[in-house]
Every structure is written in C-alpha cells, then in structure tokens.
Amino acid sequence: MTLPPGKSLQPWFQTVGDVGPVIDWSTLFEKDQPVEIDIGSGRGLFLLTAALQHPDRNFAGLEIDFTEGRRAAERLLKRSLPNARVIGGDANRVLAEMIPPASVDSAHVYFPDPWWKTRHHKRRIFNPAFTQLLARVVKPGGFVHHWTDVADYFQMVRGLMDVHPEFLTCTPPAERDASNDMDYQTSFERKKRKLGFPIYRALWQRR
Ligand SMILES: C[S@@+](CC[C@H](N)C(=O)[O-])C[C@H]1O[C@@H](n2cnc3c(N)ncnc32)[C@H](O)[C@@H]1O
C-alpha cells in the first residue's frame, strides 16, 4: 500500500518535532506497557513481527531516513498496530535528549550502516558516546541486542560493550532456520542470510 503524497501516517510515523521535546511513551502508544526501541529500523520488519508477536509490549523504531521510516509505518498502519510506531529523526539526538532515562526495556541495533571505508568509520553509529546513550536509556535489567554481518564492525562493538561497566555480556540467541520467507529478524538479516553471509549476534544486559 502506498498512501498519496502528503497523506498522514500519524500516529504510526511521527517526526522528532511531533513527539518532542521529551517523549512520553504513554502518549505515543495506546497502552502503557514495556517499551523496546529499534535503532535504525529501516523497512520495519522487526517492528512489525515483534509487535504482532508481543501485544503486551510497545515497539518504537528510530529512523533517520524518512522514506524508509514512512515505508515501515505503512506496514504498521495496514495492521492498525497499537503497539508499534516509527519516529523519524537522528537516533543520537533521540537517545540523548528525548527518551526519558531508564525508560526502555530493550534496545535493538540490527545491521547498522557499516561505512566500509576506514576514513568513514567515524560515521558508524556505534562508538563510545553511543554506548553511554544506551546505558542512559536502557533500564537496569534491560537488554541491548546487536546483529550484523560485518565482522570488523562486530569486533569493534564487542570491544566497547563487553568491557562497558554498565553492561553484562550474555549468551546471544542461536541462528535458527526460517519457517517462511519473511521469518527473519530484519530485512537485512533476510538479505544477508539469503546471500550466505554469516551473521554475528550479541546480547548485553544493563546492570
Ligand atoms: C543497513 S540499514 C538496516 C536497517 C534494519 N535495521 C535492518 O536490519 O533491516 C541501517 C538503517 O539505519 C538508519 N540510520 C543510520 N543512521 C541513523 C541514525 N543516526 N538515526 C536513525 N537511523 C539511522 C539508516 O537510515 C538505515 O535505515
């Protein structure tokens, strides 16, 4: 489904201006229940699947590319999902200024842009400041999930998170066979698995 240009996707897609300056999760979602965020939510496969599987939890995607964010929101609108939303904007800003501290049960960071060239590595979203932002928003006992197909990115993230004083390294989920063509965690996992790439997974718990 593609809505005509200008047609509102609210409340499924909202910009940082619509939801700020500080996000009130109980206003963004219909029910006040545990919140999980998907940082760089892309086409929204994770948001859609997770929201359908866990109606007792709320899922917010943070997406800087409004075209992708709106595409994801169209999938959520189609099902009228009460527990999934996409926020259009820079996740760094949303994490630093807009999400109330310790208000998130889980943060998911799946297949972040790899920025392959060494001179572009500084653009990678995972860096020491970003791990501090994760520690800021994730509740004690909550989780950070990270998957990627990029080995050197994964090693860099593990180097930051495994030694982070606020996080405990946990055993990540094992790979499982897809039961159908959309049974993947995200669109990127689907694409990379189909190409035969190994997927690296990690899980940390906020102390
Ligand atoms: C490679 S895609 C992966 C999308 C999705 N997580 C998946 O696995 O299919 C990375 C996504 O992160 C988004 N992104 C990059 N930097 C971002 C930022 N600072 N804030 C929010 N989203 C960002 C990109 O626009 C893109 O949609």
Ligand as a Chemical Component Dictionary entry (heavy atoms), coordinates in Angstrom:
data_LIG
# 
_chem_comp.id                   LIG 
_chem_comp.type                 NON-POLYMER 
_chem_comp.pdbx_formal_charge   0 
_chem_comp.three_letter_code    LIG 
# 
loop_
_chem_comp_atom.comp_id 
_chem_comp_atom.atom_id 
_chem_comp_atom.alt_atom_id 
_chem_comp_atom.type_symbol 
_chem_comp_atom.charge 
_chem_comp_atom.model_Cartn_x 
_chem_comp_atom.model_Cartn_y 
_chem_comp_atom.model_Cartn_z 
_chem_comp_atom.pdbx_ordinal 
LIG C1  C1  C 0  21.690 -1.020 6.900  1  
LIG S1  S1  S 1  20.158 -0.364 7.388  2  
LIG C2  C2  C 0  19.478 -1.645 8.454  3  
LIG C3  C3  C 0  18.014 -1.498 8.661  4  
LIG C4  C4  C 0  17.367 -2.541 9.593  5  
LIG N1  N1  N 0  17.875 -2.423 10.951 6  
LIG C5  C5  C 0  17.595 -3.924 9.083  7  
LIG O1  O1  O 0  18.351 -4.698 9.713  8  
LIG O2  O2  O -1 16.987 -4.269 8.043  9  
LIG C6  C6  C 0  20.629 0.878  8.578  10 
LIG C7  C7  C 0  19.500 1.825  8.903  11 
LIG O3  O3  O 0  19.929 2.739  9.922  12 
LIG C8  C8  C 0  19.438 4.031  9.612  13 
LIG N2  N2  N 0  20.262 5.020  10.322 14 
LIG C9  C9  C 0  21.548 5.336  10.103 15 
LIG N3  N3  N 0  21.983 6.279  10.957 16 
LIG C10 C10 C 0  20.917 6.577  11.749 17 
LIG C11 C11 C 0  20.711 7.495  12.807 18 
LIG N4  N4  N 0  21.697 8.302  13.238 19 
LIG N5  N5  N 0  19.494 7.546  13.377 20 
LIG C12 C12 C 0  18.489 6.735  12.947 21 
LIG N6  N6  N 0  18.625 5.857  11.953 22 
LIG C13 C13 C 0  19.818 5.772  11.353 23 
LIG C14 C14 C 0  19.563 4.091  8.099  24 
LIG O4  O4  O 0  18.777 5.121  7.527  25 
LIG C15 C15 C 0  19.102 2.685  7.720  26 
LIG O5  O5  O 0  17.699 2.624  7.542  27 
# 
loop_
_chem_comp_bond.comp_id 
_chem_comp_bond.atom_id_1 
_chem_comp_bond.atom_id_2 
_chem_comp_bond.value_order 
_chem_comp_bond.pdbx_ordinal 
LIG C1  S1  SING 1  
LIG S1  C2  SING 2  
LIG S1  C6  SING 3  
LIG C2  C3  SING 4  
LIG C3  C4  SING 5  
LIG C4  N1  SING 6  
LIG C4  C5  SING 7  
LIG C5  O1  DOUB 8  
LIG C5  O2  SING 9  
LIG C6  C7  SING 10 
LIG C7  O3  SING 11 
LIG C7  C15 SING 12 
LIG O3  C8  SING 13 
LIG C8  N2  SING 14 
LIG C8  C14 SING 15 
LIG N2  C9  SING 16 
LIG N2  C13 SING 17 
LIG C9  N3  DOUB 18 
LIG N3  C10 SING 19 
LIG C10 C11 SING 20 
LIG C10 C13 DOUB 21 
LIG C11 N4  SING 22 
LIG C11 N5  DOUB 23 
LIG N5  C12 SING 24 
LIG C12 N6  DOUB 25 
LIG N6  C13 SING 26 
LIG C14 O4  SING 27 
LIG C14 C15 SING 28 
LIG C15 O5  SING 29 
# 
